[in-house]
Amino acid sequence: MELRVRPARLGDEVALTKFFADVTAEDRRFRFLSMVRVGNEHVAAMTHVDHRQTESFVAFATDSDRIVGAAMLACDPALETGEVAISVRGDHKNRGIGWALLCHVEAYAKAKGVKRLMSIENRANKSAIQIEQELGFDASSYDGDMTLVVLQKGLAA
């Protein structure tokens, strides 16, 4: 599947709301680590970013204007560490979209000079953990919550 990926922007709110309605309840829980309903404030956080510490991306199939995947990168002020979160529309899972978005975010973070990329995953999210490990992320326990795992990857300059 070929994708067009671009930064999310003002005006994408309706499309992102529709997108998250098509993400499975379980995948929304994995993305937001508790919540299953994505509200206006969450969508606004994806479209109103500072483009320095935070960037949000949307992915489209080349033959459609519907969002099939979304990714967000949130970095600390020094750009030492960036946390990534990715969602894929339920009917487009297992097509390599999550993989492609993770690679896109990694390349973007590396170009910005981010030194370490991380993801916090629910241990039940086996597919995301597998993809991240295949791409060189190391897993460790999340202090204080045994249901979560931290995956990290150093980004060499």
Salt bridges, closest charged atoms under 4 A:
ASP12 OD2 - ARG6 NH1 2.80
ASP22 OD2 - ARG66 NH2 2.38
ASP27 OD2 - LYS93 NZ 2.73
GLU41 OE2 - HIS42 ND1 3.49
GLU55 OE1 - HIS51 ND1 2.82
ASP65 OD1 - ARG4 NH2 3.42
GLU80 OE2 - LYS115 NZ 3.83
ASP91 OD1 - ARG89 NE 2.72
ASP91 OD1 - HIS92 ND1 2.86
GLU106 OE2 - LYS153 NZ 2.80
